[in-house]
Amino acid sequence: MWLVYVTGLGLSASRISDQTPPKTAACVARIVERLYTSTGSNPMTAADASYVVFPLMIRTAVALVAILPSILFGQNPAPRFLYVYRDSLRSGVDSAYRAIENDGAQICADLRCPNPYIALESLRGIHEAWWINMFASATDTARVAKVYATDTALSRALGAVAKRKAALIGSPVQGFAVYRPDLSRGPVWSIAGVRFILVKVTRARRPTTGSVWVTPDSTRYILRAFRTRREAEAAARADGGRVFAVRPNWSMPAGEWVQADREFWQTAPAQRSRP
């Protein structure tokens, strides 16, 4: 959810409201929210958060496109741009954190976040929650970022969610990345029918099995999608990486994802009727 706002567009500090959202959630709103309250691993102050650095993301996207050969962007099967937002949970806060994120997801549904996104939760090791937003083009990222930057109701609601969970997490990690088909191997990326994702975060430059997105600092996010946990864990044992479960109750699914696995997505938040 938080990914979306990261795509933010670069931001020229234009003030949106007195309480700009501080996290980047699964809706562009949440993503924009994240962008507002933190840049990289350095949290912004409350005063800074009241300004939207709207152009900052856009400039990042433009820079990424500029440094890669244009041939890499021809006929890409996977989304061209990816935004990842990562929370690391403190010990003993699981229940409180889940309740807050459930509220955040419902807010995104009620206020109609402009983009689909998926939420992931680690199954072993460090307890993390990730939100992944993917965009087909720069135009798509700009459209979503604009919605989050101008919807004050959504921004304020998500900002309140971010404040509630601030004491439960470490410094968030977030990044905007470009798809690299030349480094990717294996099946075409698709979330339809997927319940688990194997993740690798590395700087290794060699081609690898999975879909690869690269950030400006050369960090590579390598993702592989699986239907079952058994398949994902077998791949992890063979090739390394960490297995994450897709959390439908924290996600905003696209129609095709729901059609491919209706039973799985039935717990995704739906917009509530207004009184």
C-alpha positions in Angstrom: 0.0 0.0 0.0 2.8 2.3 0.9 4.5 1.7 -2.4 2.2 3.9 -4.3 3.1 7.2 -2.8 6.8 6.5 -3.3 6.2 6.9 -6.9 5.4 10.2 -5.9 6.9 12.3 -8.5 9.6 14.2 -7.2 8.0 16.7 -5.3 8.6 20.3 -5.2 7.5 21.0 -1.7 3.9 21.9 -2.2 1.8 22.0 0.9 -1.2 19.7 0.9 -2.5 19.9 4.4 -1.7 20.4 8.0 -1.3 16.6 8.5 0.4 15.1 5.5 0.6 11.3 5.6 3.8 9.8 6.9 3.9 6.4 5.3 3.7 4.7 2.0 1.0 2.2 1.9 -0.4 -0.2 -0.4 -2.5 2.4 -2.0 -0.6 5.1 -3.7 -2.0 7.0 -0.8 -0.1 4.8 1.5 2.9 5.0 -0.6 2.6 8.7 -0.8 2.1 8.6 2.8 5.3 6.9 3.4 7.1 9.3 1.2 5.8 12.2 3.1 7.1 11.0 6.5 10.3 9.4 5.5 13.0 9.7 2.9 15.1 6.6 2.7 15.7 5.6 6.3 15.5 9.1 7.8 12.1 10.0 9.2 10.9 13.5 8.4 9.8 15.8 11.2 6.2 16.6 11.7 6.8 20.0 10.1 8.5 18.4 7.1 5.7 15.9 6.8 3.2 18.8 6.2 4.8 19.3 2.8 4.7 16.9 0.0 7.9 16.4 -1.8 6.0 15.5 -4.8 8.7 15.9 -7.4 11.3 13.9 -5.6 10.0 10.6 -6.8 9.4 11.7 -10.3 13.0 12.9 -10.6 14.1 9.5 -9.3 12.0 7.7 -11.9 13.4 10.0 -14.7 16.9 9.4 -13.5 16.4 5.6 -13.5 15.0 5.7 -17.0 17.9 7.9 -18.2 20.7 5.6 -17.0 19.3 2.4 -18.6 19.4 1.6 -22.3 16.0 2.2 -24.0 16.1 -1.3 -25.4 15.4 -2.6 -21.9 12.0 -1.1 -21.9 10.7 -2.7 -25.1 8.0 -5.3 -24.7 8.6 -5.9 -21.0 6.3 -8.6 -19.6 6.6 -7.3 -16.0 5.7 -3.9 -14.6 8.4 -1.3 -15.5 8.5 0.3 -12.1 8.2 -1.1 -8.6 8.0 0.6 -5.2 8.7 -1.3 -2.0 7.9 -0.2 1.5 9.2 -2.4 4.4 8.3 -2.3 8.1 10.4 -4.2 10.6 8.3 -5.0 13.7 9.5 -4.7 17.2 9.2 -7.8 19.5 5.7 -8.4 21.0 3.7 -6.0 18.9 2.2 -8.4 16.4 -1.4 -8.1 17.5 -1.4 -4.3 17.8 0.4 -3.9 14.5 -2.1 -6.2 12.7 -5.1 -4.3 14.1 -3.6 -1.0 12.9 -2.8 -2.3 9.4 -6.3 -3.7 9.1 -7.7 -0.3 9.8 -5.3 1.2 7.2 -6.4 -1.2 4.6 -10.1 -0.5 5.2 -9.4 3.2 4.9 -7.8 2.6 1.5 -10.9 0.6 0.4 -13.4 3.2 1.8 -11.6 6.1 0.2 -10.9 4.4 -3.0 -7.1 4.2 -3.4 -6.3 4.7 -7.0 -4.0 1.6 -7.5 -3.8 -2.1 -6.7 -1.0 -3.3 -4.4 0.0 -6.3 -2.4 1.0 -6.7 1.2 3.5 -9.4 2.3 4.4 -10.8 5.7 7.6 -12.7 6.4 7.1 -16.3 7.6 10.5 -16.8 9.3 13.4 -14.7 10.6 13.0 -11.0 11.1 9.3 -10.1 11.3 8.7 -7.8 8.4 5.6 -6.5 6.5 6.1 -5.3 2.9 3.9 -3.4 0.5 4.6 -3.7 -3.2 3.3 -1.3 -5.7 3.9 -1.8 -9.4 3.4 0.6 -12.3 3.4 -0.1 -16.1 4.7 3.4 -17.0 5.8 6.8 -15.7 2.4 8.1 -16.6 0.8 5.5 -14.4 3.0 6.4 -11.4 2.3 10.1 -11.9 -1.5 9.6 -12.0 -1.4 7.7 -8.7 0.9 10.1 -7.0 -1.3 13.0 -8.0 -4.4 11.4 -6.5 -2.6 10.8 -3.2 -1.2 14.3 -3.1 -4.5 16.0 -3.7 -6.8 13.8 -1.6 -6.6 15.5 1.8 -9.1 13.1 3.4 -7.1 10.1 2.5 -3.8 11.7 3.4 -5.0 12.7 6.9 -6.6 9.3 7.6 -3.4 7.4 6.6 -1.3 9.9 8.5 -3.2 9.0 11.6 -2.6 5.3 11.0 1.1 6.0 10.6 1.3 7.8 13.9 -0.4 4.9 15.7 2.1 2.4 14.5 5.3 4.5 14.7 6.3 3.1 18.1 5.8 -0.5 16.9 8.4 -0.5 14.1 12.0 0.3 13.3 13.2 2.7 10.6 11.2 1.9 7.5 13.1 0.8 4.3 11.7 1.9 1.0 12.8 2.1 -2.6 11.8 2.8 -6.2 13.2 0.4 -8.8 13.2 -0.3 -12.5 12.5 -3.7 -14.1 15.6 -5.4 -15.7 14.6 -8.1 -18.2 18.2 -8.7 -19.0 18.8 -9.9 -15.4 15.5 -11.8 -15.1 15.0 -15.5 -15.8 12.1 -17.8 -15.5 8.3 -17.4 -15.8 6.7 -14.1 -16.7 5.8 -12.1 -13.5 2.2 -12.3 -12.5 0.3 -12.0 -9.2 -2.8 -13.8 -10.4 -3.2 -17.1 -8.4 -0.2 -16.3 -6.2 -0.2 -16.8 -2.4 3.5 -16.8 -1.6 6.5 -14.8 -2.9 10.1 -15.7 -2.6 12.2 -12.6 -2.1 15.9 -12.0 -2.5 17.6 -8.6 -1.9 21.1 -8.4 -3.2 23.7 -6.4 -5.2 24.9 -9.4 -7.2 24.8 -8.5 -10.9 24.6 -11.8 -12.5 21.3 -13.0 -14.1 19.1 -15.0 -11.7 15.9 -17.0 -11.6 13.1 -14.6 -10.9 11.9 -11.1 -11.9 14.5 -8.4 -11.1 13.9 -4.7 -10.3 17.0 -2.5 -9.5 17.0 0.6 -7.4 19.3 3.7 -8.0 21.9 2.4 -5.5 22.1 -0.9 -7.4 20.0 -2.9 -4.9 18.2 -5.8 -6.6 14.8 -7.0 -5.6 14.3 -10.5 -7.0 10.8 -11.8 -6.8 9.4 -15.3 -7.6 5.7 -16.1 -7.2 4.2 -19.3 -6.0 0.8 -20.8 -5.4 1.8 -22.9 -2.4 4.1 -22.5 0.6 5.6 -25.9 -0.1 6.7 -24.7 -3.6 8.1 -21.4 -2.3 10.1 -23.1 0.5 11.5 -25.7 -1.8 12.8 -22.9 -4.1 14.2 -21.1 -1.0 16.1 -24.2 0.0 17.5 -24.6 -3.5 18.3 -21.0 -4.4 18.2 -19.0 -1.2 15.9 -16.1 -0.3 13.0 -15.5 2.2 9.4 -16.7 1.8 6.7 -14.1 2.4 2.9 -14.8 2.5 0.6 -12.5 0.6 -1.8 -10.9 3.0 -5.1 -10.2 1.3 -6.5 -8.3 4.3 -3.8 -5.7 3.9 -3.9 -5.6 0.1 -5.8 -3.8 -2.6 -6.2 -6.5 -5.3 -6.7 -5.9 -9.0 -9.8 -7.5 -10.6 -7.8 -10.2 -12.4 -6.1 -11.3 -9.1 -9.5 -11.8 -7.6 -10.9 -13.7 -10.6 -7.9 -16.0 -10.5 -8.4 -17.0 -6.8 -11.7 -15.7 -5.4 -11.5 -17.8 -2.2 -8.1 -16.4 -1.3 -9.0 -12.8 -1.9 -12.4 -12.8 -0.1 -10.8 -11.3 3.0 -9.5 -8.3 1.1 -11.1 -5.0 2.4 -14.2 -3.9 0.4 -15.6 -0.4 0.4 -18.3 0.1 3.0 -21.5 1.7 2.1 -21.9 5.2 3.5 -24.7 6.0 5.9 
